[in-house]
């Protein structure tokens, strides 16, 4: 596997890891490595990009890579539409799919005009999804007032980072539902799972730390309608939030790739990676959309959920007993595996370093007072 950051998965004993510069810094380095590896394989390999930037890289260079690898990805223009929230939401609206109220101001003057007509708190973020963490260090900014919205926009507006202002759909983490699926080259669904978030980190706007598989037929119908509109192919995750104001499912985002909670689907009986491997190598064993997944399978990302609990405890929103009780019945784990323990160990060591750094920072502030 090739990466530009040491994610926990890179510590597995089941793979060789090659660290490369970020795609934005040196896309050609990635293509050179893939060509080097591919040219030495006896038969075409199977390639699974796992991020937006890597999806775009492979899709844009598909002509170069197709002699060496088998992969199933949307066309470049489809990926560009998906990673651009303005375009993504426009397509969703055209398909009759509800979205949160969203605005795309192009100047500080437009933000000032907008600031008097929206409700607070609201969200401010780049509308190209992979730009958010790269430029801001996190997904988004929550503005609690008109003055804060204007000042935060002014801080990050560089003219090169298109920004959006969006309402916060009411409801907690458990109002978030997702559709995970694999679609083939002909834009036909091969397999799917629906899930519900129970907790995420950071709360409200983070990654799912505790999730469960559920029956959500309306989420499936909306997702299929949207993906057909896009003539989609490949791995996908579509997330909706159930809006209590009108009981509609509002589109939050499309992730045009495999997601971090893939073990949830595997434990529920749908191994997307294995199904995709069979499909791409021509040994499809008949695992299609008629294959049922098991409802009620609970999944935890151990590192993120400890962080979620600590944040909730600090806010006096959850006790230790409540947290431990919520983990009862967990069958799927992101990190813990007896035959591959190092990712879990590294995850908790990393978390421990963060906790120690936080305590030291607090102690220094107290001493300086």
N, C-alpha and C positions, 0 to 999 in steps of 0.2 A: 504494500500500500504506500501511496505517496501523500504527504501532508505538508502544510506550511506552518502548522502549530502542533504542539504535543497534546492532542486530545487524549482522553483516558483510553480510548480504544487502541491507540498506538502502542500501548504497553502489553498487548496480548502476546502470548507465546506462540500463537498460531499464524503469525504473519511476519514478513520482513518489512521494515519501515524505512522509507527514504524521505528525508526532509529536504524540501525545495523552497525557493523564494515564493512569495505570494503570487498568485496568477496575475494580479494587477501589475506587479513589478516585472515579471518575466514569464509571460505566457509561453514563449518559445521553449523555455527550459522544460516545461511539462510535456509539450509535444515531442521534443527530442527524446525525453526519457521513454514516453509511450512508444515511439517508433523503434527505439533501441530494444526495448523488451519485446514488443510485438514481432519484430523481424527475426527473433530467435526462438519463437514458439513453433512447435511442430504443427499445430493447428490454431486457428483463431481463438484468442482468449475471450473471456467474458468480462465486460467493464461496467462497473456500477459507480458513477459519480454520486457523491453524497452531499453536495452543497450547491447553491445557486450559481456561484462563479464557475465551479467545475462542470456543471451541467452546460452552461453557456459555452465554455471552452470546447468541450467535446462536440457539442452540436454544431458550433461554427466550423470546426475542423473535421467534420464527419467524413469528408471525401478522403482526407489524408489517413484517417484512422480505420476506416472500414475494411481495408485489406488485412488488418491485423487483429481486429477485435469485433465482437458481437455486442451490441447494446441497443436498448430501446429508449428513445428520447423524443420529446417534441421537436418540431422544426425550430430553428433559431428565432424566427419571428414570433412563434407562439410563446417561447420562453421569455422573450423580451416583453411581450404583453403581460405575462404573469408576474414578472419581477417588478414591473412598473404598476403600482397600485392604482394610479389614475386610469390607466388603460384596463387593468383587470376589473375594476369596479364598473367601468363603462360597459364592458362586455357582459358582466353580471346583470346590470340594469336592463340591457337589451334582451336578455334571456328571461326577464321577469323575476329575478332573484333579489330579495331585499338586501340592502346594505345599510351600514350606519350613515348618518348625515355626514358628508365629507366635503371639504372645501380645499381648493388648490390655489391659494393666493400666490401671485408672482412678484409682489413687492411689499415693502413695509407699509406703504399707503393703503394697499388692499387689505392688509391685516388690520389696520386701524379701523377701516370701515366695517370689516367683518366682526370685529371684537365687540361691537355693541348689539349684535343680533344673534349671538349664540349663547348656549348655556354653559355653565362652569361647574366643576372642572371639565377641561377638555384635553385632547391629546394633540401634541405637536411632534411630527416625525418626518424623516425623509420618505418619499413615496416610492423610491426604489429600495426594495427590502434589504439587500446586502450592503447598502450604503449606511444604514443606521448604526450598526455596531462598529463598522469600520471608521466612521467619522465621529460618532458621538460617544462610543464606548458602551452604549446600551441601546435598547430598542427605540425608546421614545422619551419624551418629556411631558409631564402632566402640568398643565397651567391652571392655577386656581382662580384667576381673575383676568380681566381685560388688560390691566397694566402688566401682569406677569407674562401673558401671552405675547404682548408687543415687545417687551424687553428680551424675552428668550428668543423670539424670532430674530430680533436684531443681532443678538449674540452669535447665532449660528448661520445666518444668511450670508453666504459667500458669493452668491450668483451662480455657483456651480452645483449647488445641492438643492434640488427641487423639494419643497416642503409641503406637507398637507396638514390641515387642521380638521380634527374629527371629533364627533361627539363620543362620550363614553356610554355605551349601552348598559343600562342598569343590570344588576345581578352579580353574584360572586363567581368564583372559579367553577363551581359545579353547574353553571349555566352554559358551559362551553362543551360542544359536541363535535366529534370529528368523524370523517370518512377516510379510511385508508384503503388504497386499491392499487392494482396493477392492470394497465391497459396495454393491449398488444399493438403491433405496427398498423393494424387495420382499424384502430380506435375502438376495439371491442374489449369489454371488461373481462379479465381472466379470473380475478378473485378480489374479495373486498371484506372489510370489517368496519363496524361502527363502534365508537367509544365515547366515553364521557370523562372529562377531567373532574377530579375530586379536589385536587390541590395542585398549585404550581408555584414555581419560584422564578423571579419575584412574584408576589401575589398580584393577581389581575392581569399582568402583562408579561408573564414569563413562560417557561417551558414546563410541561406537565410532569410533576413529580409523583403524583398518585393518580392513577387512572383506572377505568374499568370498562370492559366491553358491554355494550347495551344494544337493544333492539331500537333503532331510530329510523323508521321507514321514510319519514319526511326528509331527513338529512340525506339519505341515499338518493331519493328522487331529485332533490335540488342539486346535489353533486353531479349526478349523471347528466342532468340537463345542461349544467354549466360546462362539463368536460366534453360533451358532444358538440356544443357550440364552438369549442376550441379545437375540435378534431384531435383530442389529446391522445398521447401514447406514453407509456412508461410508468414508473412509480409516482404516486401522488398522495398528498394529504390535504383535505379540504376542511377548514374549521368554521363553525357557525356558533353564534351565541343566541340563546333563546331569550327574546326580548319580552319581559313581563307586561309591557305596555299594550301589546297587541297579540302576544303569543306567536310571533313570527320568528323564524330562524334567520338571523342576519349574517351575511358572509363576513367573516373576519379576514381570512387569507387563504390562498392556495400555496402549498409547498410542492413545487414540481420536482419531487425527489423522494427517496426513502426518508423516514423521519427517525428521530432519536428513540422513540418508543416502539421500535419494530418488534422487540421481544414480546410485547403484549399480544400482537397478532400471532406470533409463533406459538405462544402458550395457549392461545384460543383455537389453534388448529390450522392457521393460515400462515405458512412460511413463505412470505413474498419473495425472498432472495432465492430460495430453492425452486419455487415455481418459475421465476424468471430465468433461472439457470437452465431448467429443463426446456423452457420455451425457446431460448436463444441457441441452445445446442441441438435442437431438433429431436429431443427425447422426451417430449411432453407426455406425462403419464395421465393426462386427463383431468388435472386439477383446474376446474373452471368455476364460473360464477355460481353454479348450482351447488358447489361445495359449501356447507354450512359452517359457520364459526360458532364457538361456544360462548354463550352470554354469561356475564357475571364473573369473568376472569379479572382479577385485580392485579395491577402492576405498580411497582415502585422504582423510581430512580433513587438509590440510596443516598448519594451525595446531595442531590438537589432537595430531597425531602427533609434531610436533617437541617439544611439551611432554611427551608420553609418553616419548619417547626420552631427554630430559634427566632425567626422574625416574628412569628405569631405569638410566641411566648413573651418576647420583648414588648409587644403591643398588648399584652394581657388578653389575647384572644384565644389561647389554647393552653391547656395544662399538659404536663407530661403524661398523665393517665389518659387524657383524651387522644393525644397523639398516638400512643401505643395501641389504644383501642382501635383507632382508625386503620392500623396496619394489620389487624386480625384478618386472616383469610387471604393474604397476599400469596399469589402463586407464581408471579413472573417478576424477575428482578433484572434491572439494567446492567448491574456490574457483578454481583455475587455469583461465582461459579467455582465449584471445588476443583475443577481441572484447569482453571485459568484465574487464579486469585489476585494476580498483581494489579489489574485495573482497579479493583475495589480497594486494595491497600493504598495505592497511590492516591485515589480519590479522597480517602479519609486523612492521609497525611497532608494533602493539599488543603483540605478543610481545616485541619488542626493549625496549619501555618497561618491561615486567614484569621482564625479565632485568636491566636497568640498575638498577631499583629494588631488586631482590633483592641485587645486588652492593653497592650503596650501603648498604643496611641491614646487611649482613654486615660491611662495612668500618667502619661506625660502632660496631658492637658490639665489634670488635677494638680500636678506638681507645680506647673507654671503659674497657676492661679495663686 
